[in-house]
Amino acid sequence: MSISPPSTVSPLSIGPDEPYSEPKRFLRKLNPLRWLALADGIPVGLKNLAQLGLLIVWPVWFVWVLIRAVCFFAFWLLLSPVRSHQKKTHPVDFARAQARRLP
């Protein structure tokens, strides 16, 4: 039985050939290993203290992200009639605003 060497890819790194994807970016931010990797490169005692603090902060941050996502989708659904009305009555202005918004 062979043991594979540990991965040297940091959870903080993004591959150059990886396309930009909002869901992937969101899931990468939720990864607790990414939070623990923020403490790399500091002395061991401070690293343990920093990782403990990050482990305490991570669940709070995770719940905050979920609350923000729920609010975002609630407002998106609430304002969808306004968007559809603007799209029907002012298609040129709507298309211009959408093109300006996208990167």
C-alpha positions as YAML, in Angstrom:
chain: A
units: angstrom
residues:
- id: 1
  name: MET
  ca: [0.00, 0.00, 0.00]
- id: 2
  name: SER
  ca: [1.52, 3.30, -1.06]
- id: 3
  name: ILE
  ca: [0.95, 6.55, 0.71]
- id: 4
  name: SER
  ca: [0.56, 9.56, -1.53]
- id: 5
  name: PRO
  ca: [2.47, 12.70, -0.57]
- id: 6
  name: PRO
  ca: [0.41, 15.56, 0.85]
- id: 7
  name: SER
  ca: [-0.85, 18.10, -1.62]
- id: 8
  name: THR
  ca: [1.23, 21.26, -1.92]
- id: 9
  name: VAL
  ca: [-1.65, 23.27, -3.36]
- id: 10
  name: SER
  ca: [-2.76, 25.93, -0.93]
- id: 11
  name: PRO
  ca: [-6.51, 26.45, -0.43]
- id: 12
  name: LEU
  ca: [-5.78, 30.14, -1.01]
- id: 13
  name: SER
  ca: [-4.35, 29.62, -4.49]
- id: 14
  name: ILE
  ca: [-6.38, 29.90, -7.65]
- id: 15
  name: GLY
  ca: [-5.16, 28.08, -10.72]
- id: 16
  name: PRO
  ca: [-4.33, 30.27, -13.72]
- id: 17
  name: ASP
  ca: [-6.25, 28.03, -16.11]
- id: 18
  name: GLU
  ca: [-9.35, 27.92, -13.90]
- id: 19
  name: PRO
  ca: [-12.20, 29.98, -15.36]
- id: 20
  name: TYR
  ca: [-13.84, 32.61, -13.19]
- id: 21
  name: SER
  ca: [-16.92, 31.15, -11.58]
- id: 22
  name: GLU
  ca: [-18.95, 32.88, -8.87]
- id: 23
  name: PRO
  ca: [-20.23, 29.63, -7.28]
- id: 24
  name: LYS
  ca: [-16.72, 28.18, -7.19]
- id: 25
  name: ARG
  ca: [-15.41, 31.37, -5.65]
- id: 26
  name: PHE
  ca: [-18.19, 31.29, -3.06]
- id: 27
  name: LEU
  ca: [-17.48, 27.65, -2.17]
- id: 28
  name: ARG
  ca: [-13.76, 28.35, -1.97]
- id: 29
  name: LYS
  ca: [-14.46, 31.12, 0.55]
- id: 30
  name: LEU
  ca: [-16.55, 28.75, 2.67]
- id: 31
  name: ASN
  ca: [-13.74, 26.22, 2.97]
- id: 32
  name: PRO
  ca: [-12.48, 26.20, 6.59]
- id: 33
  name: LEU
  ca: [-9.06, 25.05, 5.39]
- id: 34
  name: ARG
  ca: [-8.76, 28.38, 3.62]
- id: 35
  name: TRP
  ca: [-9.33, 30.12, 6.94]
- id: 36
  name: LEU
  ca: [-6.78, 27.94, 8.71]
- id: 37
  name: ALA
  ca: [-4.25, 28.62, 5.95]
- id: 38
  name: LEU
  ca: [-4.40, 32.31, 6.81]
- id: 39
  name: ALA
  ca: [-2.30, 31.47, 9.90]
- id: 40
  name: ASP
  ca: [0.53, 29.91, 7.89]
- id: 41
  name: GLY
  ca: [3.95, 31.47, 8.16]
- id: 42
  name: ILE
  ca: [3.79, 32.65, 11.77]
- id: 43
  name: PRO
  ca: [5.42, 31.07, 14.87]
- id: 44
  name: VAL
  ca: [3.83, 27.88, 16.19]
- id: 45
  name: GLY
  ca: [2.31, 29.26, 19.41]
- id: 46
  name: LEU
  ca: [0.81, 32.24, 17.65]
- id: 47
  name: LYS
  ca: [-0.31, 29.99, 14.79]
- id: 48
  name: ASN
  ca: [-2.26, 27.75, 17.18]
- id: 49
  name: LEU
  ca: [-3.86, 30.79, 18.81]
- id: 50
  name: ALA
  ca: [-4.71, 32.30, 15.41]
- id: 51
  name: GLN
  ca: [-6.18, 29.03, 14.16]
- id: 52
  name: LEU
  ca: [-8.30, 28.72, 17.31]
- id: 53
  name: GLY
  ca: [-9.60, 32.24, 16.73]
- id: 54
  name: LEU
  ca: [-10.28, 31.48, 13.08]
- id: 55
  name: LEU
  ca: [-12.16, 28.30, 14.00]
- id: 56
  name: ILE
  ca: [-14.33, 30.32, 16.35]
- id: 57
  name: VAL
  ca: [-14.95, 33.05, 13.78]
- id: 58
  name: TRP
  ca: [-15.66, 30.71, 10.85]
- id: 59
  name: PRO
  ca: [-19.14, 29.48, 11.95]
- id: 60
  name: VAL
  ca: [-20.25, 33.04, 12.67]
- id: 61
  name: TRP
  ca: [-19.01, 34.16, 9.26]
- id: 62
  name: PHE
  ca: [-20.67, 31.16, 7.59]
- id: 63
  name: VAL
  ca: [-24.06, 31.98, 9.16]
- id: 64
  name: TRP
  ca: [-23.61, 35.64, 8.12]
- id: 65
  name: VAL
  ca: [-22.97, 34.57, 4.52]
- id: 66
  name: LEU
  ca: [-26.09, 32.39, 4.53]
- id: 67
  name: ILE
  ca: [-28.21, 35.24, 5.91]
- id: 68
  name: ARG
  ca: [-26.85, 37.58, 3.22]
- id: 69
  name: ALA
  ca: [-27.62, 35.00, 0.50]
- id: 70
  name: VAL
  ca: [-31.20, 34.60, 1.71]
- id: 71
  name: CYS
  ca: [-31.69, 38.39, 1.82]
- id: 72
  name: PHE
  ca: [-30.17, 38.79, -1.65]
- id: 73
  name: PHE
  ca: [-32.49, 36.22, -3.20]
- id: 74
  name: ALA
  ca: [-35.50, 37.62, -1.33]
- id: 75
  name: PHE
  ca: [-34.81, 41.10, -2.72]
- id: 76
  name: TRP
  ca: [-34.12, 39.61, -6.14]
- id: 77
  name: LEU
  ca: [-37.53, 37.92, -6.13]
- id: 78
  name: LEU
  ca: [-39.21, 41.00, -4.70]
- id: 79
  name: LEU
  ca: [-37.78, 43.25, -7.42]
- id: 80
  name: SER
  ca: [-38.17, 40.84, -10.35]
- id: 81
  name: PRO
  ca: [-41.48, 42.44, -11.46]
- id: 82
  name: VAL
  ca: [-39.73, 45.81, -11.66]
- id: 83
  name: ARG
  ca: [-36.92, 44.31, -13.76]
- id: 84
  name: SER
  ca: [-39.36, 42.58, -16.12]
- id: 85
  name: HIS
  ca: [-41.37, 45.81, -16.50]
- id: 86
  name: GLN
  ca: [-38.19, 47.76, -17.34]
- id: 87
  name: LYS
  ca: [-37.13, 45.06, -19.77]
- id: 88
  name: LYS
  ca: [-40.48, 45.26, -21.61]
- id: 89
  name: THR
  ca: [-40.90, 49.04, -21.65]
- id: 90
  name: HIS
  ca: [-37.26, 50.15, -22.08]
- id: 91
  name: PRO
  ca: [-35.36, 47.30, -23.80]
- id: 92
  name: VAL
  ca: [-32.47, 49.46, -25.05]
- id: 93
  name: ASP
  ca: [-31.84, 51.06, -21.67]
- id: 94
  name: PHE
  ca: [-32.17, 47.70, -19.94]
- id: 95
  name: ALA
  ca: [-29.65, 46.08, -22.31]
- id: 96
  name: ARG
  ca: [-27.24, 49.00, -21.84]
- id: 97
  name: ALA
  ca: [-27.49, 48.72, -18.05]
- id: 98
  name: GLN
  ca: [-26.92, 44.95, -18.17]
- id: 99
  name: ALA
  ca: [-23.88, 45.35, -20.46]
- id: 100
  name: ARG
  ca: [-22.41, 48.00, -18.17]
- id: 101
  name: ARG
  ca: [-22.91, 45.77, -15.11]
- id: 102
  name: LEU
  ca: [-21.12, 42.69, -16.46]
- id: 103
  name: PRO
  ca: [-17.29, 42.59, -16.21]
...
